[in-house]
Amino acid sequence: MKMKKNRILIVDDLPFMRAAIRGVLEEAGMEVAGEAENGKDGIFLYMQTQPDIVLLDIVMPVMDGVSALRKLIRQDPLARIIMCSALGEQELIVRAIQLGARDFIVKPFQPQRIVSAIEKVLRKSPG
């Protein structure tokens, strides 16, 4: 029996960051369900692709990650979201965790940190 690949949605405004994350995920045997450059597009893609996990950047144009997180959790209380942020955004991370984010990754991140955060969230939650 073939194991189902975990499908991840990447939401980040920087193309090079999306590409780097995609590389890490694919190398770890995961499937990228889609990529969005802001929270608004991320929510739309989430509804279309129903990924297992969302990697959601905090600071983005159009709609930031915390606003997108709030809307995603409202639409799907079981959504599994991991926030990505630069150093110095601790208060935003705390807010995101209070709103329902399952974990967070600090940029610049180690590839293994992305994979272990995803694996941890998948192990903890039904789905």
Sequence and secondary structure as in RCSB ss.txt:
>XXXX:A:sequence
MKMKKNRILIVDDLPFMRAAIRGVLEEAGMEVAGEAENGKDGIFLYMQTQPDIVLLDIVMPVMDGVSALRKLIRQ
DPLARIIMCSALGEQELIVRAIQLGARDFIVKPFQPQRIVSAIEKVLRKSPG
>XXXX:A:secstr
      EEEEE S HHHHHHHHHHHHHTT EEEEEESSHHHHHHHHHHH  SEEEEESS SSS HHHHHHHHHHH
 TT  EEEEEETT HHHHHHHHHHT  EEEEES  HHHHHHHHHHHHHHS  
